[in-house]
Amino acid sequence: MPKQSPSRRFVVGSPFNRPAGPEVPPEEYAAQDQVTHDKYGLGRVVTVEGEEALVIDFGSRLMRIKLPCAKMSKL
């Protein structure tokens, strides 16, 4: 019979016990918004697919980017 691991103990003052900071609301995108992506560069939103994804025109190609995307920001 395998041994069960003991429950983890709470250590006061541990940096891992800190609550998360204030929650940042996700960016809202609309058609024709300009965005910048770390890999693809400057682009313009063509289609918004709800809160799930965006279709963005980066000039040389159209890309579908899933949301949220940490590498992309709205200008």
C-alpha positions as CSV (number, residue, x, y, z in Angstrom):
1,M,0.0,0.0,0.0
2,P,1.6,3.4,-1.0
3,K,2.2,5.9,1.7
4,Q,0.2,9.1,1.5
5,S,2.3,12.3,1.5
6,P,1.7,14.5,4.5
7,S,-0.2,17.7,3.9
8,R,1.9,20.8,3.3
9,R,2.3,23.0,6.2
10,F,1.8,26.8,6.1
11,V,4.9,28.8,6.7
12,V,4.3,32.3,8.0
13,G,6.3,34.9,6.0
14,S,6.9,32.6,3.0
15,P,7.0,34.7,-0.3
16,F,4.8,32.0,-1.9
17,N,1.9,32.8,0.5
18,R,1.4,36.3,-0.8
19,P,-2.0,36.9,-2.4
20,A,-1.9,37.9,-6.1
21,G,-1.8,41.6,-6.9
22,P,-4.8,43.5,-8.1
23,E,-6.4,41.7,-11.1
24,V,-5.8,43.6,-14.4
25,P,-8.9,43.5,-16.6
26,P,-8.2,41.9,-20.0
27,E,-7.8,44.3,-22.9
28,E,-10.9,44.7,-25.1
29,Y,-10.3,44.8,-28.9
30,A,-12.5,46.1,-31.7
31,A,-12.2,46.0,-35.4
32,Q,-9.7,48.5,-36.8
33,D,-7.7,48.7,-33.5
34,Q,-4.0,48.9,-34.0
35,V,-1.9,46.3,-32.1
36,T,1.7,45.4,-31.7
37,H,3.0,41.9,-31.3
38,D,6.4,40.9,-30.1
39,K,7.0,38.5,-33.0
40,Y,4.8,39.8,-35.9
41,G,5.1,43.5,-35.3
42,L,2.5,46.2,-36.0
43,G,-1.0,45.1,-37.1
44,R,-4.6,46.0,-37.4
45,V,-7.5,44.0,-36.0
46,V,-9.7,42.7,-38.8
47,T,-12.2,40.4,-36.9
48,V,-13.0,39.9,-33.2
49,E,-14.1,36.4,-32.4
50,G,-15.8,37.1,-29.1
51,E,-13.4,36.9,-26.2
52,E,-11.6,33.9,-27.7
53,A,-9.5,35.2,-30.6
54,L,-8.7,38.0,-33.1
55,V,-7.8,37.9,-36.7
56,I,-5.1,40.5,-37.3
57,D,-3.6,41.8,-40.5
58,F,0.1,42.2,-40.1
59,G,0.7,43.5,-43.7
60,S,2.3,40.4,-45.1
61,R,-0.2,37.9,-43.6
62,L,-3.4,37.5,-41.6
63,M,-3.0,35.7,-38.3
64,R,-5.5,34.3,-35.9
65,I,-4.3,35.1,-32.3
66,K,-5.9,33.4,-29.3
67,L,-6.7,35.6,-26.3
68,P,-5.3,36.4,-23.9
69,C,-2.0,37.0,-25.5
70,A,0.9,38.2,-23.4
71,K,3.0,39.1,-26.4
72,M,0.5,41.5,-27.8
73,S,-0.7,44.9,-26.7
74,K,-3.2,47.5,-28.0
75,L,-1.9,50.8,-29.2
